[in-house]
């Protein structure tokens, strides 16, 4: 039974939506946010629930539930990924949409926040079934999406090909090609160079900024990464190539540990054949729980939300956590870690590289003028490092955690836009 609480990895009932609201309420008080704006920002602007019927390969019909939520569009079109997951629910999508609003504002790109999801176990579908489901879901959310309105992107269990099906469905409906309706699509149809690894590259820049701030060297640190998907897998590769020792990785099936360091290229080869990191030779087998509790320098949760809760916060040993996943630490667990002095780079800053290059992709699509990868990566680095510096400086100035400072900046920019535009009517 799937509940509406939205707490996948979190047995304490501290759901992503409760976490997102608690974070907003906390910073609203700290920054003395105008009560009317605070109330406005607590509620998503619009939430669409759709029923998605599609044909299975055996001729039967399956019906699943889908969502698309716009949290806020005051600074520009709604922007946010679409995830496919059997436990997706409205409360979770609302939280993710709210975090997108703050994230876009922190890196100062002119988008609001959105998120979408379909409650489905992807592993149980053939590729053809997945395509029919995606096209029907895209048709159901057509009233909301468009390059000036709402631009979806990949997230958990969605990829470039799924983005091209959505782009094709939308374009077929319009009667002409509209590349700017989604980002994270293949370069052949208007995708951006550098988008595929952008979130992971951004995570790497945030780890490097942290190390520089703390006076530590890149080649002296060990890293554990939970989630070996688009974000975690590429981050492992980038960090390994940069000279860090990646000692542990995991996916939903299993975890791997090798104190001397893992070779992501070899793991990728194994994963391509086996479909999982499980049973990779040359590493000790560990559970996802054990991965989180490993004694290493940097922990990178890159899977799902709610994996660090009051139940395991005391067991986390890494002095630095860089949140590649959205909402991996619950509100109460965050307090425990902060009290212990853990340096946490919050999700809305740490994984903002993805939406930043999505913005670049949208700009390139609209201008029909494409950049080379070096330009993309260089602009990404400058934006991410600038955002880190801004958040870190505010945290120091006001004696805040990085999460509070990031929210302060994000919420502050959105509030400023609300107050500048005024309340209609
Ligand atoms: P993905 O589907 O490519 O990979 C997810 C990984 O997590 C897989 O390895 C999967 O096996 C693993 N996983 C799933 N459930 C798990 C569980 N219960 N325990 C341990 N591992 C589990 O997804 P992704 O795009 O890499 O996204 C990962 C996280 O990063 C999500 O929180 C997502 O919202 C966030 N994120 C993604 C992007 C992006 O550009 N894709 C951008 C910003 C944030």
Boltz pocket constraint, residues with backbone or C-beta under 6 A from the ligand:
constraints:
  - pocket:
      binder: B
      contacts: [[A, 9], [A, 154], [A, 155], [A, 156], [A, 157], [A, 158], [A, 195], [A, 199], [A, 226], [A, 227], [A, 228], [A, 229], [A, 230], [A, 231], [A, 232], [A, 250], [A, 251], [A, 252], [A, 253], [A, 288], [A, 302], [A, 303], [A, 304], [A, 305], [A, 324], [A, 325], [A, 326], [A, 351], [A, 352], [A, 354], [A, 355]]
      max_distance: 6.0
